[in-house]
Structures are given as C-alpha cells and as structure tokens.
Amino acid sequence: MTTVSAKQAATSLFEGPYYLSIAGKLVDATASFDVMNPATGQVLAKAPSGSPQQLDDAVAAAKSAFKTWSALSYDEREHYLVAYADALQAHRDELAVLLTLEQGKPLKTMAEPEVDQAISWIRQIAARRIPVEVLEDNDSHTVELHHTPLGVVGAITPWNFPVLLALWKVAPALLTGNTMVIKPSPFTPLTTLRFGQIAQSVLPAGVLSVVSGGNELGPQMTAHPDIAKISFTGSTETGKHVIRSAAGTVKRLTLEMGGNDAAIVLPDADWKSVIPQLFWGAIGNSGQWCVGIKRLYVHRSHHEAFVSAFVEYAGQQKLGDGLDPEVTVGPVQNKMQFDKVREFLDDIKANGQRIVLGGEVDENRAGYFIPVTVVDNPPEDSKIVQEEQFGPIVPIIVYDDVDDVIERANDSPYGLGGSVWGRDTRAAVAVANRLETGMVWVNEMHTQGVDIPFGGHKQSGVGTEGGHEGRLLFTNPKTILIKK
Ligand code: NAD
C-alpha cells in the first residue's frame, strides 16, 4: 500500500489529468471545469466536462454490457466485486487524501474511514444474494418469485460523502445484475473519476462508467429512455425535479434527500457521558450530513449545565485544513454552501438569538471556514430550527414536556433520521417509535450496516438504500406460475 504524505498531496500527484470512464476506456472531454480545494479556496484540479454525447455513449455501453453482466451468476458477479474492492484497497490511501483535498473533511477521522467503509461495503454486499422464492408449491402448480435486474441504473451523487454514497449504489446495483453510469457532484468529481478509472481495470467494459460534468447532465439522465432507474442522493428540491423528469419514462427511483433530524435528550439521560456523541452527530463532516443532528432538544432540568458542557467540548475542536492531523473540523465544502450557512448566521444575529460559541467568520481567512457555532434556545419557528443548515451550526432547544417535544420533532416536512437519549431504554424506544422518520438511533449515533435499511420518510426520501429492502429496489419482482 502506498503511503501519501500531506506534503505530497499538495503537489502534482493530484492535479490530474482526470478522465471520464466510458465503455471500459478512459476518455478525455473537450471541455473541463475547475475543482476547488475548500481548505484553500484555490483550484485543485480540472475535471473533464462530459458532453451530452459522451453521456449517451456511456448509457449505450451500459445497455450493451447489461446483456452479458445480467446473465452472469451471483457467484461470478461476487468475484468481480471482490476484485474491485481489492483494486480500490490498493489505492486506499491515495483516494482518502484526494477525498480530503476535494471535499475538505479531516483525513484521519473522516476521509480514511469513508473510503474504508465504502470498500468494506462492496465486499460485504458481494456476498449477499436475493434467492428465488417459492410462493406456492402444491399438487397442481408451483409459483416462483424471481427478482430480475432492471437494466442501466443512473447514479446521481452529492458532495458531502462522495465516495461512500456512490459506492453504496454501485455494490447492490452491480451485484443484482444491473450496469451503472455515475454522475458525481460537480463540486467533488475527482474521487469518483478515480474509482471509475480503477473499475475499468477490473470490471467488464460498460458495467460501470463515470461521466462528470455540470448539473445539466442530471436532467439528461433522469429523462434518458435507456436508463431504467435513477438512484439519487441530494437535496429534496433537486429530488422533486428528478421525480418530475423521470415520470416520462416511468423510471424506478430511489431518492435519498434532505433532513432536519432531531435529537431528543430525555429527562433521565446520562447526558454528560453522551456529549461527544451528540457533538459529532451534529458537527461531524462540518455538519454536512443528511442524518446529522440539526435540532438538539434538551430538557429544561439540565439545560444550562448541558449547554455549558457542550460548549466546553465544542471549544476544544480545531478548525482547519483536513490534511493537518490536529484538525478535527474541516471547511464547508463549497462556496455556495458557505454562503448558505452564512445566511443562517445572519438570520440568527438579525433575530437576536443567543450565540454561545462561534458565529464569527474570519473574513481574511482563505477557504470556506465557518467556526463551530452553538445557538442557545432559538425559537421553534426560527430559520435555524425549521430549515436544514447543512453546516457546523447546532441549535440547542429547550423543552418541558416529552409529548410536546415529539410533536415538535415531527412537525417537519422532512423525516430522515433522529435519535433519542435516555437511561430507561424502553421509554426511549417508545419515543423512537413515535418519531416519523426512516431511522431512529437510541443511545447511539449513526450506526449503519449493509443489512440495515437506510432511507427517509415524508420529503426525505423514496425507497431505501442498504438492507435487503434496498437491494430489492435494484430489481423487478417477476412471478413465474407453473402448472404441473
Ligand atoms: P443537490 O441536490 O444540489 O445535488 C445532488 C446531485 O444532483 C448532484 O450530482 C447534482 O449535480 C445533481 N443535480 C442537480 N440538478 C439536477 C437535476 N435537475 N436533475 C438531476 N440531477 C441534478 O444536493 P447537494 O447539495 O449535492 O447535497 C446536499 C443535499 O443532499 C442535502 O440536502 C442533504 O441532506 C442531501 N443528502 C441526503 C442524503 C441521504 O441519504 N438522504 C445523503 C447525503 C446528502
């Protein structure tokens, strides 16, 4: 395994060139776009801007490859996926540094674990199967339920976890016999282009292609007649465009979208011991995660002590370039998001809400740095409570009554995740049962696994990723009825 030092990382190693992967080949594009390093605000590299024709070529190659790929056995596809995981493992260090460079997240605590989890995910999913089910078998007939692959899957991914969220889609799609074209976020295309490149040395041509470019490639994919399914992760707003556009060809859809997750710290919680988990649940990845704690509800009986302990812990963190091993909180990923998060800060200040940590952006600092900011008890109807901040700001909100806080937590168009914290586990689970979300963690945070469905309710999602349920969504149910 090659070890890449931070110093090397800053040099030409990651400047490129980067290529599209189409039909098993590395392909240049006639145009390119700048990819920024969010820690410096400087251009990191140029990424190829795929043309509409190149996207069509990738889809055509995927359609052609589907014929042979879908005819392989599960065991044969497992073999390919394990070989892909091995090839990625050989480039693990390089991918992690590149992820930090383009995304901003701290190398040791965020980027390396993201790459490791993604590789492990492929290995584990490779071993899963969707067997044929015999629904009826009697003297007169047999009924079998098969799960057949859909065809070409289009993956559209965001910039917060570009490696993990893309490979979460690749592994189950390919395992179940589909082929795939990935369009990464224009903010973070580089790691995806690299793992697309690595795939070409291991997988048959056309099975996995990567086409980077502008947002306009998204609608081309969602309307494409030869794409059978769109697996999308991104904002709810964009997800609505995907739904509209996909209607024309009745595509299958899995949509993983925005959230405004509540954490409820119950009156009996051992709250002191869970402050680190709550902090990282909110501020990890600089608050840029769909299932991040975006509203932290604390019972009035321990409000003041909680806020001061939370602020003390938060104050120990170091903001900076993710390549610096001492840094625990990186920059916000891009200028657009930086500006959005600043709007939250402006709104908090304009409305006289109480900032107990952070709140001031250093105007002279290069890069997109927002300090960890804690807002003490903003009103329930404030922007920071009602909307998805997707940045390192956490509101700590006081409640008096458990029924009331459940109602407040549920009073949202989103329904992605949430967490409940309390000593009496049964009581905490009872609260979890009442939250209208796809996932609720009780006394733990962000545990995930290949057999655990991950998805949102309400406007946070359609379908699920992960779990047998998620894998089924890459297939069509097909019933075969046989007269004896
Ligand atoms: P985004 O919606 O702006 O972009 C997501 C992807 O959609 C990008 O690849 C983009 O190029 C593409 N796109 C843009 N316009 C499109 C269109 N009209 N048609 C098709 N594709 C189009 O989201 P983002 O800013 O990259 O990511 C942040 C959002 O993603 C947050 O809301 C976050 O909560 C959400 N998210 C959800 C999950 C989840 O699993 N539920 C995970 C991560 C992020």
Residues whose N, C-alpha, C, O or C-beta is under 5 A from the ligand:
A	BS01	NAD	I156 T157 P158 W159 K183 P184 S185 P186 N215 G218 P219 T233 G234 S235 T236 T238 H241 E256 M257 G258 G259 W289 C290 S460
